Amino acid sequence: MAGEDLTEKVVNLCKRRGFVFPSAEIYGGFRSTYDYGPLGVLMLRNVKESWWRSMVQMRDDIVGIDAAILSSPKIWEASGHLAGFTDPLVDCRKCKERWRADQIGDTCPNCGSADLTEARAFNLMFKTFVGPVEDEASVAYLRPETAQGMFVNFLNVLQTSRKKPPFGIAQMGKSFRNEITPGNFVFRTREFEQMELEYFVPPQESGKWFEYWCGERLRWYVDLGIPEDKLRLRPHDPDELSHYSVGTADVEFDYPWGWGELEGIAQRTDFDLGRHSEHSGVRLEYFDQASGDRYTPFVVEPAAGATRAMMAFLLAAYDEDVVGGEERTVLRLSHRLAPYKVAVLPLSRKEPLVELSRKVLSELQPHWQCDYDETQSIGRRYRRQDEIGTPLAVTVDFDSLEDRAVTVRDRDSTEQVRVPIDDLVSEMRGRLTLQ
């Protein structure tokens, strides 16, 4: 299917089924902001939990923190964001639209005019004020990345966790960037969620760990269902490296509009710890008691966007096929990412079936996120669950009242089997691949 068609279909599905809504829609919307609906909030949570499981739970060399969103301007001065976190901005004098100069060439994409202003630096950080008086002494910033909270807490984590390099600090949370040209649905927005790791290593081991994390992070996306041919690892050219990086590679996804970044893996050297040591007067170093060496660790940083990842998983999972002579839309999501794992569907709304169906639901809910649906024909309800990616559907019919068994239907194959209610939890556990 053509790229534009796929994007439009996924965006429409997100709105129609409750994954993503335009923010403040009743007021005409608010540009480049989105609200995550009942299904979207579940899926986004599953993306983040899958990342946390892979990066923290299944390892003994990484711990997590949750740093503040509002932070001292001194952090951003030390990190270089106040001086260097900018995009080149131009305005079209004809249509008054504003663009990033490095993305449009010599003409306005909106009206085609070449009458553009000179490029000027535009800082991407959101500025606010702390306290009742709005003056320079009360200036604060919403964080444009989660990384700095991990750097300034380096010593706190080192001392309390009793880790030693190589070890990592992981964090998930909101970041804010005043993007000039947000777009492509949730791919580029001003408010977004990041999943970042700062991995602190002995300086001489930085290259080895950079290669390691490039491979690990690429495999994570494949393991969660994105085909390998839709992913690539693209090293940055020297002229596009960030001010702190001596080497960066992006995990990119083949979006309908072209290749775009899912995650960046950067060699940040000792830039951040060094800058914060210099500006704070506190030595952010590691002392190796065994060797007597004292050094500032180098850092390898895999930094992913949770919302971008969710969009890529949706695009990769979207499919259309024919079942029983009827066309259907199906999201072939990894079981780990699907908003609902199981749907309970009574064949009829008659009281004996509803009562038994509710009992079945109560048996499943302690183990998995479940949906319950008793409206419209069973065929339509199957299609609805297929379209939102629910891996398994449990149908309670009139025979269930007699044989105490239900029908379990698989989303991808549409195959159905009869399972005793007493064995249902065990059956679901065997079918759902959640680890």
NUTOR-873915 format. One record per residue (C-alpha): residue number from 1; residue in one letter; y, z, x. Coordinates in steps of 0.001 Angstrom, whole numbers. Example, Ala and Ser with C-alpha at 12.3 -4.5 7.8 and 13.67 -1.06 7.14 Angstrom:
BEGIN
1:A:-4500:7800:12300 $
2:S:-1060:7140:13670 $
//
This chain:
BEGIN
1:M:0:0:0 $
2:A:3503:-832:1203 $
3:G:5458:1916:2906 $
4:E:8263:2080:340 $
5:D:5715:2165:-2488 $
6:L:3825:5039:-875 $
7:T:6992:7068:-305 $
8:E:8162:6510:-3867 $
9:K:4765:7431:-5306 $
10:V:4484:10628:-3275 $
11:V:8073:11665:-4067 $
12:N:7470:11032:-7778 $
13:L:4211:12971:-7666 $
14:C:5965:15884:-5966 $
15:K:8539:16079:-8743 $
16:R:6149:15403:-11631 $
17:R:3491:17888:-10568 $
18:G:5682:20652:-9188 $
19:F:5491:20317:-5418 $
20:V:9169:19706:-4623 $
21:F:12282:19679:-6825 $
22:P:15825:18552:-5944 $
23:S:17852:21726:-5504 $
24:A:20444:22562:-8201 $
25:E:19304:19530:-10197 $
26:I:20938:20726:-13434 $
27:Y:24278:20549:-11591 $
28:G:23629:17088:-10240 $
29:G:21793:18276:-7138 $
30:F:22978:19459:-3750 $
31:R:22593:16881:-1031 $
32:S:19575:17231:1242 $
33:T:18325:20514:-172 $
34:Y:15045:20971:-1995 $
35:D:13239:23716:-3869 $
36:Y:9486:24117:-3576 $
37:G:7803:24418:-6966 $
38:P:4594:26200:-8023 $
39:L:2332:23807:-6113 $
40:G:4700:23172:-3224 $
41:V:5117:26836:-2401 $
42:L:1321:27240:-2302 $
43:M:785:24206:-96 $
44:L:3610:25095:2276 $
45:R:2167:28580:2570 $
46:N:-1240:27060:3374 $
47:V:291:24875:6108 $
48:K:1917:27913:7695 $
49:E:-1180:30066:7352 $
50:S:-3301:27343:8969 $
51:W:-851:27211:11869 $
52:W:-829:31022:12190 $
53:R:-4611:31180:12110 $
54:S:-4887:28574:14845 $
55:M:-2100:29926:17044 $
56:V:-2375:33699:16602 $
57:Q:-5400:34910:14670 $
58:M:-7995:32931:16621 $
59:R:-6515:33775:20029 $
60:D:-6039:36952:22067 $
61:D:-3215:35638:24254 $
62:I:-578:35124:21523 $
63:V:1271:37647:19350 $
64:G:3844:37137:16623 $
65:I:7328:38336:15767 $
66:D:9860:37752:12999 $
67:A:13376:37721:14437 $
68:A:16663:37850:12497 $
69:I:18277:34705:11113 $
70:L:21814:36000:11676 $
71:S:22425:36643:15353 $
72:S:25067:37437:17910 $
73:P:27209:34514:19129 $
74:K:26397:35698:22656 $
75:I:22840:34387:22207 $
76:W:24053:30886:21397 $
77:E:26612:30920:24182 $
78:A:23905:31832:26692 $
79:S:21419:29289:25345 $
80:G:23932:26445:25538 $
81:H:23995:25762:21810 $
82:L:27697:26482:21371 $
83:A:28615:23978:24062 $
84:G:25840:21413:23848 $
85:F:24126:21463:20439 $
86:T:26019:18440:19153 $
87:D:25559:14959:17734 $
88:P:27984:12040:18224 $
89:L:29820:11503:14935 $
90:V:31642:8394:13666 $
91:D:33395:7649:10371 $
92:C:33641:4294:8640 $
93:R:37315:3658:7877 $
94:K:36415:1282:5041 $
95:C:33918:3245:2906 $
96:K:34569:6697:4427 $
97:E:30872:7350:5101 $
98:R:29940:9455:8142 $
99:W:27143:8583:10578 $
100:R:25500:9540:13845 $
101:A:26816:7072:16398 $
102:D:23507:6897:18285 $
103:Q:21641:5737:15166 $
104:I:23736:2957:13639 $
105:G:24885:566:16358 $
106:D:28289:-1088:15829 $
107:T:28363:-1455:12041 $
108:C:28312:871:9045 $
109:P:24876:854:7347 $
110:N:26560:1386:3964 $
111:C:29154:-1406:3832 $
112:G:28637:-3423:7014 $
113:S:32116:-2801:8345 $
114:A:32644:-2624:12084 $
115:D:35827:-586:11625 $
116:L:34457:2723:12911 $
117:T:36251:5668:14469 $
118:E:35644:6733:18041 $
119:A:32588:8965:18434 $
120:R:33303:12669:18651 $
121:A:31048:15648:19246 $
122:F:29927:17492:16117 $
123:N:28283:20919:16506 $
124:L:25240:21280:14289 $
125:M:25352:25051:13888 $
126:F:26328:26733:10627 $
127:K:29118:29221:11217 $
128:T:29691:32304:9108 $
129:F:31418:35693:9307 $
130:V:29995:39206:9376 $
131:G:32044:41909:7662 $
132:P:35117:41817:5405 $
133:V:37508:40048:7799 $
134:E:37121:36401:8695 $
135:D:38354:36284:12281 $
136:E:36932:35288:15645 $
137:A:35622:38796:16264 $
138:S:33382:38572:13189 $
139:V:31921:35104:13805 $
140:A:28141:34733:13560 $
141:Y:25788:31760:13271 $
142:L:22738:30910:11236 $
143:R:20059:30157:13794 $
144:P:19455:26446:14455 $
145:E:16005:27258:15878 $
146:T:13637:30216:15945 $
147:A:13064:30039:19717 $
148:Q:15928:32224:20942 $
149:G:14714:35251:18992 $
150:M:11515:35090:21021 $
151:F:13330:34790:24341 $
152:V:15658:37720:23773 $
153:N:12662:39832:22687 $
154:F:10611:38851:25743 $
155:L:10743:42298:27356 $
156:N:10152:44134:24071 $
157:V:7006:42105:23406 $
158:L:5840:42260:27022 $
159:Q:6058:46050:27082 $
160:T:4623:46766:23629 $
161:S:1815:44199:23550 $
162:R:726:44792:27179 $
163:K:192:41057:27647 $
164:K:677:39224:30904 $
165:P:1296:35539:31669 $
166:P:-83:33271:30456 $
167:F:685:34654:26998 $
168:G:2656:33512:23985 $
169:I:5008:34690:21258 $
170:A:4748:32878:17923 $
171:Q:7158:32796:15018 $
172:M:7572:31039:11691 $
173:G:10823:30997:9766 $
174:K:13906:29280:8418 $
175:S:16336:27400:10642 $
176:F:19599:25705:9718 $
177:R:21262:22600:11140 $
178:N:24316:20878:9763 $
179:E:22773:17433:10093 $
180:I:25168:14504:9779 $
181:T:22669:12126:8202 $
182:P:19844:14014:6505 $
183:G:17349:11945:4542 $
184:N:13845:10630:3931 $
185:F:13057:13306:1357 $
186:V:12107:16572:3154 $
187:F:11736:14914:6572 $
188:R:15288:15774:7659 $
189:T:17112:18537:5815 $
190:R:19759:21087:6703 $
191:E:17533:24030:5818 $
192:F:13940:23884:7020 $
193:E:11037:25976:8252 $
194:Q:9785:25967:11809 $
195:M:6523:27054:13391 $
196:E:7216:27711:17073 $
197:L:5371:29093:20062 $
198:E:6908:30168:23347 $
199:Y:4094:30274:25901 $
200:F:5065:32118:29089 $
201:V:3227:31007:32229 $
202:P:3419:31423:36012 $
203:P:5834:28702:37256 $
204:Q:3178:26839:39233 $
205:E:974:26533:36100 $
206:S:3590:24980:33819 $
207:G:2286:21414:34074 $
208:K:-1291:22424:33351 $
209:W:-345:24363:30226 $
210:F:1948:21577:29030 $
211:E:-996:19148:29033 $
212:Y:-3187:21764:27357 $
213:W:-787:22331:24476 $
214:C:-207:18615:23954 $
215:G:-3916:18197:23335 $
216:E:-4275:21327:21220 $
217:R:-1428:20485:18897 $
218:L:-2513:16878:18366 $
219:R:-6009:18087:17450 $
220:W:-4612:20540:14883 $
221:Y:-3245:17732:12717 $
222:V:-6449:15720:12992 $
223:D:-8510:18784:12084 $
224:L:-6443:19183:8905 $
225:G:-7079:15650:7733 $
226:I:-4541:13246:9253 $
227:P:-6365:10158:10623 $
228:E:-6112:9769:14389 $
229:D:-4638:6271:14049 $
230:K:-1697:7753:12107 $
231:L:-788:10047:15014 $
232:R:404:9515:18557 $
233:L:1722:11542:21475 $
234:R:4979:10055:22761 $
235:P:6494:11305:26042 $
236:H:10300:11486:26072 $
237:D:12213:9157:28344 $
238:P:14386:10946:30939 $
239:D:17603:10062:29102 $
240:E:16483:11733:25849 $
241:L:15354:15062:27284 $
242:S:17055:18192:25996 $
243:H:19253:20093:28421 $
244:Y:16546:22731:28935 $
245:S:13560:20412:29364 $
246:V:11963:18797:32406 $
247:G:9327:17137:30254 $
248:T:8763:16769:26502 $
249:A:6233:14944:24357 $
250:D:6390:14515:20576 $
251:V:3444:14496:18216 $
252:E:4507:11656:15916 $
253:F:3205:10577:12514 $
254:D:3289:7027:11189 $
255:Y:5535:7617:8183 $
256:P:6093:4753:5725 $
257:W:9471:4091:7392 $
258:G:8049:4217:10928 $
259:W:6978:6697:13570 $
260:G:8693:10074:13288 $
261:E:8432:13446:14986 $
262:L:6112:16123:13614 $
263:E:6264:18419:16589 $
264:G:7763:18595:20052 $
265:I:6021:20130:23055 $
266:A:8568:20934:25765 $
267:Q:8533:22324:29299 $
268:R:11544:24624:29077 $
269:T:11028:25956:32632 $
270:D:12788:29336:33107 $
271:F:16011:28006:31604 $
272:D:16213:30336:28597 $
273:L:15035:33532:30244 $
274:G:17287:32780:33187 $
275:R:20348:32175:31020 $
276:H:19803:35299:28952 $
277:S:19259:37340:32119 $
278:E:22530:36015:33522 $
279:H:24574:36594:30367 $
280:S:23086:39951:29327 $
281:G:22687:41509:32760 $
282:V:19065:42406:31895 $
283:R:16354:41010:34186 $
284:L:13868:39130:31993 $
285:E:11051:38993:34521 $
286:Y:7376:39763:34880 $
287:F:6082:42043:37621 $
288:D:2493:41423:38664 $
289:Q:1216:44774:39881 $
290:A:-1925:43268:41366 $
291:S:-93:40857:43680 $
292:G:3286:42567:43891 $
293:D:4987:39349:42774 $
294:R:8038:39410:40509 $
295:Y:9049:36189:38788 $
296:T:10741:34678:35763 $
297:P:8002:32908:33764 $
298:F:8244:29248:32864 $
299:V:7848:28373:29188 $
300:V:5882:25708:27345 $
301:E:7093:25372:23751 $
302:P:5175:23656:20922 $
303:A:7702:23539:18052 $
304:A:6608:22135:14678 $
305:G:8319:21661:11349 $
306:A:6369:23171:8445 $
307:T:8101:21042:5823 $
308:R:7694:17838:7850 $
309:A:4039:18656:8371 $
310:M:3549:19223:4642 $
311:M:5089:15827:3908 $
312:A:2832:14122:6454 $
313:F:-251:15797:4991 $
314:L:747:14613:1499 $
315:L:1332:11034:2656 $
316:A:-1950:10940:4561 $
317:A:-3902:12415:1632 $
318:Y:-2520:10159:-1117 $
319:D:-5093:7713:-2444 $
320:E:-5800:5565:-5464 $
321:D:-9274:4510:-6552 $
322:V:-11330:3657:-9635 $
323:V:-13726:6148:-11256 $
324:G:-15770:5199:-14322 $
325:G:-13727:2049:-14751 $
326:E:-10448:3971:-14775 $
327:E:-7804:4093:-12052 $
328:R:-6970:7515:-10695 $
329:T:-4606:9049:-8186 $
330:V:-6142:11606:-5846 $
331:L:-4793:13776:-3050 $
332:R:-7633:14076:-555 $
333:L:-6142:17170:1014 $
334:S:-8024:19373:3416 $
335:H:-9468:22299:1482 $
336:R:-7351:24580:3655 $
337:L:-4130:22921:2483 $
338:A:-4870:22289:-1208 $
339:P:-2619:24434:-3449 $
340:Y:-5511:25370:-5726 $
341:K:-9059:25567:-4420 $
342:V:-10790:25763:-7813 $
343:A:-9813:24840:-11367 $
344:V:-11524:26483:-14345 $
345:L:-11655:24180:-17369 $
346:P:-13126:25241:-20738 $
347:L:-14448:22235:-22638 $
348:S:-12907:23537:-25837 $
349:R:-10181:25999:-26839 $
350:K:-12566:27787:-29174 $
351:E:-12617:31516:-28577 $
352:P:-16185:31979:-27222 $
353:L:-15592:29343:-24522 $
354:V:-12123:30619:-23651 $
355:E:-13433:34168:-23321 $
356:L:-16270:33088:-21010 $
357:S:-13919:30823:-19035 $
358:R:-11533:33723:-18470 $
359:K:-14403:35806:-17165 $
360:V:-15384:33006:-14772 $
361:L:-11768:32764:-13635 $
362:S:-11622:36508:-12976 $
363:E:-14738:36206:-10790 $
364:L:-13146:33478:-8646 $
365:Q:-9545:34693:-8355 $
366:P:-10200:37498:-5852 $
367:H:-11508:34871:-3429 $
368:W:-9373:31759:-3966 $
369:Q:-6167:30491:-5522 $
370:C:-7310:29114:-8875 $
371:D:-5863:27108:-11736 $
372:Y:-6777:27435:-15400 $
373:D:-6244:24563:-17828 $
374:E:-7447:24255:-21419 $
375:T:-5176:21511:-22796 $
376:Q:-6028:17833:-23433 $
377:S:-9358:16084:-22902 $
378:I:-11614:17110:-20038 $
379:G:-11181:13656:-18467 $
380:R:-7415:14030:-18336 $
381:R:-7724:17491:-16895 $
382:Y:-10014:16177:-14145 $
383:R:-7428:13502:-13327 $
384:R:-4683:16099:-13238 $
385:Q:-6616:18247:-10758 $
386:D:-7472:15197:-8639 $
387:E:-3801:14282:-8457 $
388:I:-2781:17716:-7143 $
389:G:-5651:17847:-4658 $
390:T:-7870:20586:-6169 $
391:P:-11212:20278:-4342 $
392:L:-13479:21718:-7068 $
393:A:-13406:21967:-10850 $
394:V:-15596:24323:-12891 $
395:T:-16238:23233:-16476 $
396:V:-17399:25799:-19024 $
397:D:-19112:24103:-21986 $
398:F:-21037:25199:-25064 $
399:D:-24318:25155:-23147 $
400:S:-22763:27776:-20857 $
401:L:-22938:30257:-23721 $
402:E:-26711:29872:-23754 $
403:D:-27790:29148:-20153 $
404:R:-24996:31129:-18386 $
405:A:-24320:28137:-16119 $
406:V:-21302:25894:-15503 $
407:T:-20686:22384:-14198 $
408:V:-19083:22089:-10758 $
409:R:-17309:18794:-10045 $
410:D:-16266:17585:-6583 $
411:R:-12815:15998:-6252 $
412:D:-13680:13322:-3693 $
413:S:-17143:12190:-4808 $
414:T:-16719:13166:-8512 $
415:E:-20362:14317:-8398 $
416:Q:-21291:17116:-10800 $
417:V:-23957:19818:-10516 $
418:R:-25022:22679:-12750 $
419:V:-24640:26141:-11212 $
420:P:-25538:29573:-12658 $
421:I:-22450:31713:-13192 $
422:D:-24050:34528:-11193 $
423:D:-24289:32165:-8181 $
424:L:-20854:30577:-8601 $
425:V:-18945:32528:-5940 $
426:S:-21692:31829:-3399 $
427:E:-21719:28137:-4376 $
428:M:-17943:27840:-4012 $
429:R:-18019:29592:-661 $
430:G:-20577:27093:602 $
431:R:-18607:24087:-617 $
432:L:-15080:25059:426 $
433:T:-14369:24415:4090 $
434:L:-11573:26906:4690 $
435:Q:-12237:27931:8295 $
//
